[in-house]
């Protein structure tokens, strides 16, 4: 019983932390000069240069009626606050992979409900980019070929642990590939 209570409490607290971060992310998009909470760092909106843990935008998935804050970096701390941008991958307009990761229990808990053709929007201080889901695949958790730090075509890749209802460290990753609209 204690394990269940701990799990429910943990998910509740993570959801609350993500909602608080989402509120701040939306304020930041409305006023790009908004300072990062508890930090002296500011977002450089002219060329999308961010520091680790910066709140950089909002990921919107209309088919799930979901909005999630996006943070720079994919550490446990960043993923507990929202979706993390893998720092070595691109940003909209870079003509290469943009990799965003999120937890299956919180940010991407309904990822399995998405279908090809669904839209994904990435709202950043520099503007909004829209993508269309093109494909899905499942890979081993330690598959290094998932991350492309160079490339010649832009696409958004969402990554989360799989199977969705697995207890513990999941052995695979569920990948959602979306191409520019």
TORDO-924202 format. One line per field, with one value per residue: residue number from 0; x, y, z of N, C-alpha, C, O in turn. Coordinates in steps of 0.2 Angstrom, whole numbers, always signed. Layout:
# TORDO-924202
num (NUM;...)
n.px (X;...)
n.py (Y;...)
n.pz (Z;...)
ca.px (X;...)
ca.py (Y;...)
ca.pz (Z;...)
c.px (X;...)
c.py (Y;...)
c.pz (Z;...)
o.px (X;...)
o.py (Y;...)
o.pz (Z;...)
# end
This chain:
# TORDO-924202
num (0;1;2;3;4;5;6;7;8;9;10;11;12;13;14;15;16;17;18;19;20;21;22;23;24;25;26;27;28;29;30;31;32;33;34;35;36;37;38;39;40;41;42;43;44;45;46;47;48;49;50;51;52;53;54;55;56;57;58;59;60;61;62;63;64;65;66;67;68;69;70;71;72;73;74;75;76;77;78;79;80;81;82;83;84;85;86;87;88;89;90;91;92;93;94;95;96;97;98;99;100;101;102;103;104;105;106;107;108;109;110;111;112;113;114;115;116;117;118;119;120;121;122;123;124;125;126;127;128;129;130;131;132;133;134;135;136;137;138;139;140;141;142;143;144;145;146;147;148;149;150;151;152;153;154;155;156;157;158;159;160;161;162;163;164;165;166;167;168;169;170;171;172;173;174;175;176;177;178;179;180)
n.px (+4;+10;+19;+10;+4;+15;+18;+7;+7;+19;+17;+7;+13;+23;+15;+9;+21;+24;+13;+15;+27;+23;+14;+23;+31;+21;+19;+32;+33;+23;+30;+45;+56;+55;+62;+71;+64;+71;+84;+98;+99;+94;+83;+89;+82;+84;+93;+90;+98;+101;+102;+106;+92;+84;+68;+61;+50;+34;+26;+13;+0;-13;-22;-22;-26;-17;-4;+13;+27;+43;+59;+77;+88;+89;+90;+85;+79;+75;+66;+57;+50;+44;+44;+60;+72;+84;+100;+110;+104;+94;+85;+69;+70;+84;+86;+88;+87;+76;+75;+64;+61;+51;+43;+34;+24;+19;+21;+20;+10;-1;+4;+3;-10;-9;-10;-5;-3;-8;-6;+8;+13;+26;+30;+40;+51;+55;+45;+31;+32;+25;+21;+18;+13;+22;+27;+29;+40;+48;+61;+76;+81;+94;+98;+109;+107;+96;+98;+102;+114;+118;+113;+102;+89;+74;+66;+54;+57;+49;+52;+49;+48;+45;+37;+22;+15;+24;+32;+45;+62;+60;+63;+63;+61;+48;+45;+41;+39;+39;+36;+39;+25)
n.py (-6;+6;+8;+11;+23;+31;+32;+38;+50;+55;+57;+66;+77;+79;+83;+95;+102;+103;+110;+122;+126;+127;+138;+148;+147;+150;+164;+168;+167;+177;+188;+190;+195;+190;+184;+169;+159;+160;+162;+171;+170;+174;+172;+171;+177;+180;+171;+159;+153;+144;+141;+127;+120;+131;+137;+135;+136;+130;+115;+110;+99;+97;+86;+79;+88;+95;+104;+107;+112;+116;+113;+117;+104;+87;+81;+72;+82;+92;+85;+82;+93;+96;+94;+89;+97;+89;+94;+94;+92;+100;+116;+123;+128;+125;+114;+101;+87;+89;+85;+80;+75;+66;+61;+45;+44;+56;+69;+63;+54;+50;+47;+36;+37;+45;+48;+45;+60;+68;+84;+94;+107;+118;+130;+144;+158;+164;+161;+151;+134;+121;+104;+88;+72;+59;+46;+31;+22;+9;+7;+0;+5;+10;+13;+21;+27;+34;+48;+61;+72;+79;+83;+84;+87;+94;+88;+84;+74;+65;+57;+44;+33;+16;+0;+8;+6;+0;-5;+2;+5;+7;-4;+0;+13;+24;+31;+46;+53;+68;+79;+95;+105)
n.pz (+0;+4;-7;-18;-13;-12;-26;-32;-25;-29;-43;-43;-37;-47;-58;-53;-52;-65;-70;-64;-70;-83;-83;-80;-92;-102;-98;-100;-114;-118;-113;-118;-110;-98;-83;-79;-66;-50;-55;-63;-76;-93;-106;-123;-135;-148;-155;-151;-140;-126;-109;-98;-90;-92;-95;-110;-119;-125;-128;-138;-140;-149;-152;-140;-131;-124;-116;-113;-103;-110;-107;-107;-109;-102;-90;-75;-66;-75;-83;-73;-72;-84;-102;-110;-119;-129;-128;-138;-150;-164;-166;-171;-188;-190;-198;-195;-183;-170;-154;-141;-125;-113;-98;-96;-87;-84;-93;-106;-105;-112;-125;-133;-138;-149;-167;-184;-194;-184;-176;-170;-160;-157;-147;-146;-140;-152;-161;-167;-172;-182;-183;-191;-187;-192;-191;-180;-169;-160;-149;-142;-125;-124;-137;-147;-160;-161;-158;-167;-171;-181;-198;-212;-214;-206;-192;-179;-165;-153;-137;-126;-112;-113;-112;-109;-97;-88;-74;-65;-72;-89;-103;-116;-129;-134;-149;-158;-173;-181;-195;-202;-205)
ca.px (+0;+14;+22;+5;+3;+21;+18;+2;+9;+25;+14;+3;+18;+26;+10;+9;+27;+24;+8;+18;+32;+19;+11;+28;+32;+17;+21;+38;+31;+20;+35;+51;+61;+54;+68;+70;+63;+77;+90;+99;+99;+89;+83;+91;+77;+86;+96;+88;+103;+98;+106;+103;+87;+80;+62;+62;+44;+28;+24;+6;-2;-20;-26;-23;-28;-11;+2;+18;+33;+49;+65;+83;+91;+85;+91;+79;+77;+71;+60;+51;+46;+41;+48;+66;+75;+91;+104;+115;+100;+93;+79;+66;+74;+91;+86;+90;+83;+74;+73;+61;+60;+47;+41;+28;+19;+17;+21;+18;+6;-6;+7;+0;-16;-8;-10;-1;-7;-10;-2;+11;+16;+32;+30;+46;+51;+56;+39;+28;+33;+20;+24;+13;+16;+23;+28;+31;+44;+50;+69;+79;+82;+101;+100;+112;+106;+90;+100;+106;+117;+119;+108;+100;+82;+72;+60;+54;+56;+47;+54;+47;+49;+40;+30;+19;+12;+29;+35;+53;+66;+58;+68;+63;+59;+43;+47;+36;+42;+34;+39;+36;+19)
ca.py (+0;+12;+10;+14;+30;+35;+33;+43;+57;+57;+59;+72;+83;+81;+86;+101;+106;+104;+115;+129;+128;+129;+144;+152;+146;+155;+171;+170;+168;+183;+193;+186;+197;+187;+181;+163;+158;+158;+162;+177;+169;+176;+168;+174;+176;+182;+165;+153;+151;+143;+138;+121;+121;+136;+136;+138;+136;+126;+110;+109;+93;+98;+80;+76;+94;+95;+109;+105;+117;+114;+115;+115;+98;+81;+78;+70;+88;+95;+80;+82;+100;+96;+90;+91;+97;+86;+100;+93;+92;+106;+119;+125;+132;+122;+109;+95;+84;+92;+79;+81;+69;+67;+55;+42;+44;+63;+73;+59;+48;+49;+47;+30;+39;+49;+45;+49;+65;+73;+90;+96;+114;+120;+138;+147;+165;+166;+159;+144;+129;+116;+98;+83;+66;+55;+39;+29;+16;+7;+5;-2;+11;+12;+14;+27;+29;+39;+55;+64;+79;+83;+81;+89;+89;+96;+84;+83;+67;+65;+51;+43;+26;+11;+0;+14;+4;-4;-3;+3;+7;+3;-7;+3;+20;+25;+37;+49;+57;+73;+83;+102;+106)
ca.pz (+0;+4;-14;-22;-10;-14;-33;-33;-22;-34;-50;-41;-36;-53;-61;-50;-53;-72;-71;-62;-75;-89;-81;-81;-99;-105;-96;-104;-121;-119;-112;-118;-106;-91;-80;-76;-59;-46;-59;-66;-83;-97;-113;-128;-140;-155;-159;-147;-136;-120;-103;-95;-86;-94;-98;-117;-123;-123;-133;-138;-144;-149;-152;-133;-128;-119;-116;-108;-103;-113;-104;-110;-105;-101;-83;-71;-64;-80;-85;-68;-73;-91;-108;-110;-126;-129;-130;-144;-156;-166;-165;-177;-193;-190;-203;-192;-178;-163;-149;-135;-121;-107;-94;-99;-82;-84;-99;-112;-103;-118;-131;-136;-141;-155;-174;-190;-196;-179;-176;-164;-160;-153;-146;-143;-140;-159;-165;-167;-177;-182;-186;-192;-185;-198;-190;-173;-168;-153;-149;-136;-122;-125;-144;-148;-166;-160;-157;-173;-169;-188;-202;-218;-214;-200;-190;-172;-162;-146;-135;-119;-110;-116;-112;-105;-90;-86;-67;-65;-78;-95;-107;-123;-130;-139;-153;-162;-178;-184;-200;-203;-208)
c.px (+4;+17;+17;+4;+9;+20;+13;+4;+15;+22;+10;+8;+22;+21;+9;+15;+27;+19;+11;+23;+28;+16;+17;+31;+28;+18;+27;+37;+28;+25;+42;+57;+60;+60;+66;+69;+70;+84;+91;+100;+93;+89;+85;+87;+79;+89;+95;+94;+101;+103;+103;+98;+82;+73;+62;+56;+39;+27;+17;+4;-10;-24;-27;-25;-23;-6;+7;+24;+39;+55;+71;+87;+86;+87;+85;+76;+72;+65;+55;+47;+43;+45;+55;+69;+83;+95;+108;+111;+98;+87;+76;+70;+81;+92;+90;+86;+82;+72;+71;+60;+55;+45;+34;+22;+16;+16;+18;+14;+1;-3;+5;-7;-15;-8;-6;-6;-9;-4;+2;+14;+21;+32;+36;+46;+51;+50;+36;+30;+28;+22;+18;+16;+16;+24;+29;+35;+46;+57;+71;+81;+89;+103;+103;+110;+100;+92;+104;+108;+118;+114;+106;+93;+79;+66;+60;+53;+55;+49;+51;+48;+43;+42;+27;+17;+18;+31;+42;+56;+64;+63;+68;+60;+53;+45;+42;+39;+37;+38;+36;+30;+20)
c.py (+6;+14;+13;+22;+34;+37;+38;+50;+59;+60;+65;+78;+84;+85;+94;+105;+108;+110;+122;+131;+130;+136;+149;+152;+151;+162;+173;+171;+174;+189;+190;+189;+195;+184;+174;+163;+156;+158;+169;+177;+172;+173;+173;+173;+177;+176;+159;+149;+150;+140;+132;+123;+127;+134;+139;+139;+132;+121;+109;+103;+93;+91;+77;+82;+95;+101;+107;+110;+113;+117;+113;+110;+93;+77;+76;+77;+91;+91;+80;+88;+100;+92;+93;+91;+94;+92;+100;+92;+99;+110;+121;+129;+129;+117;+103;+92;+88;+86;+82;+75;+71;+60;+52;+43;+51;+66;+69;+53;+46;+48;+41;+31;+43;+45;+49;+54;+70;+79;+91;+103;+115;+128;+140;+154;+168;+164;+152;+140;+123;+110;+93;+76;+61;+47;+38;+23;+15;+5;+3;+5;+14;+13;+20;+30;+34;+46;+56;+71;+83;+80;+86;+90;+89;+91;+84;+76;+68;+58;+50;+35;+22;+4;+6;+12;-1;-1;-3;+6;+3;+1;-4;+10;+20;+32;+40;+54;+62;+77;+90;+102;+111)
c.pz (+0;-3;-18;-19;-13;-22;-35;-31;-27;-40;-48;-41;-42;-58;-59;-52;-61;-74;-69;-67;-81;-88;-83;-88;-103;-104;-100;-111;-123;-118;-112;-113;-99;-89;-78;-69;-56;-50;-61;-73;-87;-103;-118;-134;-147;-159;-155;-143;-129;-115;-101;-90;-87;-97;-105;-121;-120;-129;-132;-143;-144;-149;-144;-129;-122;-121;-111;-109;-106;-109;-107;-106;-104;-95;-80;-68;-69;-82;-79;-68;-80;-96;-108;-117;-125;-132;-136;-151;-158;-163;-171;-182;-194;-196;-201;-186;-172;-159;-143;-131;-115;-104;-96;-93;-82;-91;-105;-110;-108;-125;-136;-140;-148;-161;-179;-192;-190;-179;-169;-165;-155;-153;-142;-143;-147;-163;-164;-173;-177;-186;-187;-191;-191;-197;-182;-174;-161;-154;-142;-132;-123;-132;-146;-155;-166;-161;-163;-171;-175;-192;-208;-218;-207;-198;-182;-170;-155;-143;-128;-118;-112;-113;-107;-98;-87;-79;-67;-71;-84;-100;-114;-123;-135;-143;-158;-166;-181;-189;-200;-207;-214)
o.px (+3;+18;+18;+4;+8;+22;+14;+3;+15;+24;+11;+7;+23;+23;+9;+15;+29;+20;+10;+23;+31;+17;+16;+32;+30;+17;+28;+40;+29;+24;+44;+62;+64;+62;+60;+73;+73;+88;+87;+101;+88;+94;+83;+87;+75;+88;+98;+95;+99;+108;+96;+99;+77;+73;+63;+56;+39;+27;+14;+7;-13;-29;-32;-26;-25;-5;+5;+25;+39;+55;+71;+88;+80;+86;+79;+69;+67;+60;+49;+42;+39;+48;+56;+68;+87;+95;+109;+114;+99;+84;+79;+73;+85;+97;+94;+81;+87;+66;+74;+57;+55;+45;+30;+16;+10;+11;+13;+14;-2;-7;+5;-9;-20;-7;-5;-12;-11;+1;-1;+17;+20;+34;+38;+42;+49;+50;+39;+29;+27;+25;+13;+22;+11;+22;+31;+35;+46;+58;+67;+83;+90;+109;+99;+112;+98;+89;+110;+104;+120;+110;+109;+91;+81;+62;+66;+49;+58;+48;+51;+49;+38;+48;+30;+18;+16;+31;+45;+52;+65;+68;+73;+59;+54;+45;+39;+42;+32;+44;+30;+30;+15)
o.py (+11;+19;+18;+26;+40;+42;+43;+55;+65;+65;+70;+83;+90;+89;+98;+111;+113;+114;+127;+137;+135;+140;+154;+158;+154;+166;+178;+175;+178;+194;+188;+186;+196;+180;+173;+166;+152;+154;+173;+181;+172;+170;+179;+167;+175;+175;+154;+143;+155;+137;+131;+128;+128;+128;+146;+142;+129;+123;+108;+102;+91;+91;+73;+81;+96;+102;+106;+113;+107;+123;+108;+111;+93;+71;+78;+77;+94;+94;+79;+89;+105;+87;+99;+87;+97;+93;+105;+92;+104;+107;+120;+134;+132;+115;+100;+96;+91;+83;+85;+70;+76;+55;+56;+42;+52;+66;+72;+48;+40;+48;+42;+28;+44;+39;+55;+53;+76;+77;+89;+104;+113;+131;+138;+157;+173;+166;+149;+142;+121;+111;+94;+75;+61;+43;+42;+19;+20;+0;+5;+10;+20;+13;+25;+36;+37;+50;+53;+75;+89;+75;+91;+94;+86;+89;+85;+72;+71;+53;+55;+31;+24;+2;+7;+16;-5;+5;-8;+9;-3;+5;-5;+13;+17;+37;+35;+59;+59;+80;+90;+98;+112)
o.pz (-3;-4;-22;-24;-15;-24;-39;-34;-28;-43;-53;-43;-44;-61;-63;-54;-63;-78;-73;-69;-85;-93;-86;-91;-107;-109;-103;-114;-128;-121;-106;-112;-94;-93;-76;-65;-58;-48;-62;-77;-84;-105;-119;-137;-152;-165;-156;-144;-126;-117;-101;-86;-84;-100;-105;-126;-115;-135;-127;-148;-139;-145;-143;-122;-116;-127;-105;-114;-105;-109;-111;-100;-104;-94;-82;-68;-68;-83;-81;-65;-81;-94;-108;-121;-121;-138;-140;-156;-154;-159;-177;-180;-199;-197;-204;-185;-170;-160;-139;-134;-112;-107;-98;-95;-79;-94;-109;-113;-108;-130;-142;-144;-152;-161;-178;-193;-192;-181;-164;-170;-149;-157;-137;-147;-149;-169;-160;-179;-171;-191;-183;-193;-195;-201;-178;-179;-157;-158;-138;-135;-122;-134;-145;-156;-171;-164;-164;-171;-175;-191;-208;-223;-203;-203;-179;-173;-151;-147;-124;-123;-113;-113;-102;-93;-82;-78;-68;-75;-85;-100;-118;-117;-140;-139;-161;-164;-183;-187;-198;-212;-218)
# end
